[in-house]
Amino acid sequence: MQTKQKTNGNGLGLTDVGTWYCTYYGDDWTNVGGMRYAPTLYRPLCSNTPGDFRTYKADDTAVIDFHLQQLADAKIDFILYEVTPGGLGGYRPAMKPFVDNARVVCTRIKVWNEIHPWKIRYAVAAGAHPDVYQNDPVGLCMEREAQEVYETFFLNPEYGGEDNYYQLDGKPLLVYWGDPIGNPQHWAGYTGNKAFGKRFTIRYAGDVRSGTYGWNIYQGGTVVHPEVEVVSPGWGHYTRAQPPYVQRLSGDFYQCCWDTVLNNPRPTIVMVVTFNDYLENTAVWTADTAELTDADKWMNSAGQLQPALYWDLTVANIKALRGH
């Protein structure tokens, strides 16, 4: 008999649903996050006002509150902050604005959870790759990041304290993006202080290996695993013109990923990659893509632009996952 691992999700069925959530966005969407990558020509829906497709700043509380409403309506249990470029533990301070924006989202989650029955929790995905750790041992980088997450996110009363942080197997979840083979080995072999890292359920992301939390960057799609399965609408790394590039195929690739989940024993967690990463072409939240020149426009099988195509698929498949 399948049993659910201990989480503090909403408990609607055997499986929780999470989604990566990006806080890159500032005034200039042609230079997202100041990272000098390809222009981001997506225009997401930013409010309940029909036709309100535009760019936004990631610390805009009105937009954040609108996102939380959509996540709750879809019955998504938690968001995973995509702060893997840096900004935690003193590493790569130029990326600290991404972390600061995530903190604003935490304050809005606290407000949301105080007055709504469907709770939205958060966890952090930190960076454990050469751009972040540079000359430090990987394990030291991971420990320093874990300390900041534990002390200033997990325990922070301004964010609602421990219960608003997503927990797996009785500990807060912390995901490290980088080498999904090397990083677990580095952590296991690290002989320095692990006082903070040991307080987390540590998991990894980096590719589609079984049991990792993202991304689905190859044509094979979702990998079956008892703990976590990742569903993705497509993928394209910044310029999109260079491989690997996973086409959206009018939603067929995304539906294929969900079909793998639905046709196999349910995992503990399904991760959607992503709610709003328009930089890497993995977003599912409703957007106007009419101006895209470097990625798939969001067209349905009839060849018509459909801004809500991937969100509609997300909502429908979450309902199928939970049997209603």
Sequence and secondary structure as in RCSB ss.txt:
>XXXX:A:sequence
MQTKQKTNGNGLGLTDVGTWYCTYYGDDWTNVGGMRYAPTLYRPLCSNTPGDFRTYKADDTAVIDFHLQQLADAK
IDFILYEVTPGGLGGYRPAMKPFVDNARVVCTRIKVWNEIHPWKIRYAVAAGAHPDVYQNDPVGLCMEREAQEVY
ETFFLNPEYGGEDNYYQLDGKPLLVYWGDPIGNPQHWAGYTGNKAFGKRFTIRYAGDVRSGTYGWNIYQGGTVVH
PEVEVVSPGWGHYTRAQPPYVQRLSGDFYQCCWDTVLNNPRPTIVMVVTFNDYLENTAVWTADTAELTDADKWMN
SAGQLQPALYWDLTVANIKALRGH
>XXXX:A:secstr
      B S  SSS EEEEEE     S TTSGGG   S    EEB SSSTT B    TT HHHHHHHHHHHHHTT
  EEEEE TTS STTS GGGHHHHHHHHHHHHHHHHHHHH SS  EEEEEEEESHHHHTTS HHHHHHHHHHHHI
IIIIT GGGT GGGB EETTEEEEEEEE TTHHHHHHHH  S  TTGGGSEEEEESBS TT  B   STT     
SSEEEE S EE TTSSSSSEE  GGGHHHHHHHHHHHTS   SEEEES SS TTTT   S EE TT SSS   B 
TTS B TTHHHHHHHHHHHHHTT 
